[in-house]
Amino acid sequence: MNYAGRFDGRCAIVTGGASGLGKAVAKRIVAEGGKAVLWDVNADALEAAKAETGATDVYALDVSDQAQVEAAAAAANAALGKIDILVNSAGITGATAPVHEFPLDSWKRVIDINLNGLFYCCRAVVPFLIANGYGRIANLASVAGKEGNPNASAYSASKAGVIGLTKSLGKELAEKGVIANALTPATFESPILAQLPQSQVDYMRSKIPMGRLGEVDESAAMVCFMVSEECSFTTASTFDTSGGRTTF
C-alpha cells in the first residue's frame, strides 16, 4: 500500500539501491512523491533499477571507499538541491564458517562494507541534513546484530556495530531535527541469500516463530515509516521486522 504525497518535496539517498530492500524502498519513496538517488557497486543493475524505481540519478560506488562516498554525497546534494533522507541498505553476508576458521579477507570485507561503509555514508550526509534542520536516517541492521548467528560472526558483529552506531548518532542529532533509527529484520527473501548456503538459510528460518522468511515489501514498509515525517518522536532506537524472533 502506497501513501500518496507522503514524501512530497523530500529527497533521498538509498545505498544498495540496485536490488532487494534498497530498490523497494526507493520505489516507494518515488511513488509517494519523493525523489531518490541510488548508490550501488553494481553499475549495470543500477541502470535497470533507475528505470524501475523512477530514481532521479544513480551513482556506481563502493561504500567502503570514503573518498567515493564523499564525492557522491556532494554530487547528490547538488543534483537534488538538498538531502532529507538517507537509507543505508548496502551490505554483504561474508563467509559461513566458525570463528576460528573464518577467512580474514572475508572478515575485513564484511566490516568494511556493512559497518565502515555505513559510517562513511552517515559522516558524509549528516552535515547536509543538519544544514536543512530536518532529516531521517534508516540504517539496516539485523536480528543477527542482537542475537548473533553461528558461523556468521563477521555479519553478526557488523550489524551489532550498526545498532550501536545508530544509538550514538540518534542521540547526537536529537536536537537538530534529524532522526536516526535502525531496522533489525530477520531473514527475508532477497538477492543477498544467494551468498549463503541453504543450510544457513534453513537455520535462520527455523528461528522465526512465524515459520517463514520475511518479504522485502514488509521491511520496505517499515523503512518508509522510519524515514517519513510521521516518525517524529523515536530516535536512537531499533524497529523490528522479525516474525517474532526478537521482541526487544
Summary of the structure (lengths in Angstrom):
residues: 248
radius of gyration: 16.8
end to end distance: 26.6
largest distance: 51.2
contacts: 904
relative contact order: 0.14
helix: 48%
strand: 17%
